[in-house]
Every structure is written in C-alpha cells, then in structure tokens.
C-alpha cells in the first residue's frame, strides 16, 4: 500500500501562515517508494510477486502508473469521487478489507 502525498518542494506557506497546496505536485511518499522498490528486489531474489494498493480520487491514476513503473505486477486502485479529504482512519478502513474476488486490477 502506498500513499500519494504533496511534493514538499511545491508546498508554500500562505500569508496567513497556512500551508498553500494550490500549486503542489503529488508523488508517492518517499518511504512508500523505497518499500515498493525493496519488495521488487526481494521478489526477484526469492520469488513471488509484488502488488500495490492505494485509495484516491478517480483522477489520481498517475499514482498507479508511477507505482507500476517501479516493478510491481499488479495494482489495486480503490477510488471514488467522494474520497477527497479522507482521514487516515477512513483510508485504513477501506484498505483493511479483503479485496473482492472480482476486483479488477491495473
């Protein structure tokens, strides 16, 4: 599982002191990027397959393409237009359930 986060290089503080994400690009978190790459290395060394999963908005497909470019064989993308601003506990609730047998993969 990986998280799609704002690239800190594009995060600015507004005049009121709040974070301004209006110009932010998004990326896979550095920790998750490293974990995906390590999982692929372990699968190559010991056998097995690597799959990734994330939760997001339907337009966040760039995250799946980025994750798959790092070597996993499958990706699971749980998406809905209502997923904007999910709290971590809500995301965890979506991801902790087993994937249905008929779920399509990318």
C-alpha positions as CSV (number, residue, x, y, z in Angstrom):
1,X,0.0,0.0,0.0
2,X,1.3,3.4,-0.8
3,X,0.3,7.0,-0.1
4,X,0.0,9.8,-2.6
5,X,1.3,13.0,-1.0
6,X,2.1,16.6,-1.8
7,X,5.7,17.1,-3.0
8,X,7.2,19.2,-0.3
9,X,9.2,21.1,-2.9
10,X,5.9,22.8,-4.0
11,X,4.3,23.4,-0.6
12,X,4.4,27.1,0.4
13,X,3.1,29.0,3.4
14,X,0.3,31.5,2.7
15,X,0.3,35.0,4.2
16,X,-1.9,33.7,7.0
17,X,0.6,31.0,7.8
18,X,-1.4,28.1,6.5
19,X,0.0,25.7,4.0
20,X,-0.8,26.5,0.4
21,X,-1.1,23.3,-1.7
22,X,-2.7,25.0,-4.7
23,X,0.5,24.6,-6.8
24,X,1.6,21.3,-5.2
25,X,2.5,18.4,-7.4
26,X,1.8,15.0,-5.9
27,X,4.0,11.9,-5.6
28,X,4.3,8.6,-3.9
29,X,5.7,9.2,-0.4
30,X,9.5,8.6,-0.3
31,X,9.0,5.8,2.4
32,X,6.5,4.0,0.2
33,X,8.7,4.4,-2.9
34,X,11.5,2.7,-1.1
35,X,9.3,0.0,0.2
36,X,8.0,-0.8,-3.3
37,X,11.5,-0.9,-4.7
38,X,12.7,-3.2,-1.9
39,X,9.7,-5.5,-2.3
40,X,10.5,-5.9,-6.0
41,X,14.1,-6.7,-5.2
42,X,13.0,-9.3,-2.7
43,X,10.6,-10.9,-5.1
44,X,13.4,-11.1,-7.7
45,X,15.8,-12.7,-5.2
46,X,13.4,-15.1,-3.5
47,X,10.5,-15.4,-6.0
48,X,7.0,-14.3,-5.6
49,X,5.0,-11.3,-6.9
50,X,4.5,-7.7,-5.8
51,X,1.2,-5.9,-5.8
52,X,0.5,-2.4,-4.6
53,X,-2.7,-0.8,-3.4
54,X,-3.9,2.8,-2.8
55,X,-7.0,4.8,-2.2
56,X,-7.7,8.0,-4.1
57,X,-9.8,10.1,-6.4
58,X,-10.6,8.7,-9.9
59,X,-8.3,11.3,-11.4
60,X,-5.3,10.1,-9.4
61,X,-4.3,7.4,-11.9
62,X,-0.8,9.0,-12.2
63,X,0.0,7.4,-8.8
64,X,-0.8,3.9,-10.1
65,X,1.3,4.5,-13.2
66,X,4.2,5.7,-11.0
67,X,3.9,2.7,-8.7
68,X,3.7,0.2,-11.6
69,X,6.8,1.7,-13.2
70,X,8.8,0.6,-10.2
71,X,8.2,-3.1,-10.9
72,X,5.0,-4.5,-9.2
73,X,3.0,-6.9,-11.3
74,X,-0.4,-5.7,-10.1
75,X,-2.0,-2.6,-8.7
76,X,-5.3,-2.1,-6.8
77,X,-6.8,1.3,-7.0
78,X,-9.8,1.9,-4.7
79,X,-11.3,5.2,-6.0
80,X,-14.4,7.3,-5.6
81,X,-15.1,11.0,-6.2
82,X,-16.2,11.2,-2.5
83,X,-12.7,10.2,-1.3
84,X,-11.4,13.8,-1.2
85,X,-10.0,14.7,2.3
86,X,-10.3,11.2,3.8
87,X,-9.0,11.0,7.4
88,X,-6.3,8.3,7.9
89,X,-8.7,6.1,9.8
90,X,-11.1,6.2,6.8
91,X,-8.4,5.2,4.4
92,X,-7.3,2.4,6.7
93,X,-10.9,1.2,6.9
94,X,-11.1,0.9,3.1
95,X,-7.7,-0.9,2.9
96,X,-8.1,-3.4,5.7
97,X,-10.9,-5.3,4.0
98,X,-10.0,-8.2,1.7
99,X,-10.2,-7.4,-2.0
100,X,-13.2,-8.9,-3.6
101,X,-12.5,-11.8,-6.0
102,X,-13.9,-9.9,-9.0
103,X,-12.0,-6.7,-8.3
104,X,-10.2,-5.6,-11.5
105,X,-6.5,-4.8,-11.3
106,X,-4.5,-2.4,-13.4
